Amino acid sequence: MKKLQPKKYLPTTNYQLQPNQGFTLIETLVGITILLVAVVGLLFIAFQGINLSYFSRDQVIASYLAQEGIELVRLNIIANDNAGEEGRKLIEPGGGSYDLHFCSTAGNPNAYCTIDAFTNVKGNCPAGKCLYIKFDNQKYQYSSGNDTLFKRSIRVRHKGDHGGILDTEFQIESKVEWNHQGDNKEILLKEVFMDWRVN
């Protein structure tokens, strides 16, 4: 008769949960905070880049509008010169279509004016309170369209005898102002004309 062998049992193993293996709530919040700081920083840089590009665009437009203001005065001076007007009288009242007395500081040191590039209509205005330039049909003008950000003030400052017979030098100033995010910006261009250049 066979003798029964005792059963052999595998050794038992005790498993215990390790409480420090996962992320705590504080660690998760710190990780999310670091991620947010990185994302917000990148968004701020992108916003600054867009803001700078808008400012650069407005600055270029303002520069061209200021230069156009000087060219409009030059055009009027040449037109008067071709009509036989004397150089020193080009910006005195009484002229025909090209009368620039609105822009002249002779007798009024605070005189400023606007000139429409397409209609050649002129008007006077206080410094900084000239009409907004309008934009219509791909043109900057005063006669039609929607107001832009830009105001242009043009004046002709006299040197010498303030409009008299000895006044042979004119300084043309063209200033364009606009507002960028609450800050007032301006571009001022100047050019000097001598009497002998227009007669």
Secondary structure, DSSP 8 states (H G I E B T S, - for coil): ------------------TTSS--HHHHHHHHHHHHHHHHHHHHHHHHHHHHHHHHHHHHHHHHHHHHHHHHHHHHHHHHHHTT--GGGTTSTT-STT--GGGB-TT-TT-EEEE-TTT--EEEE-TT-S-EEEEETTEEESSSSEEEEEEEEEEEEEESSTTSTT--EEEEEEEEEEEETTEEEEEEEEEEEEHHHH-
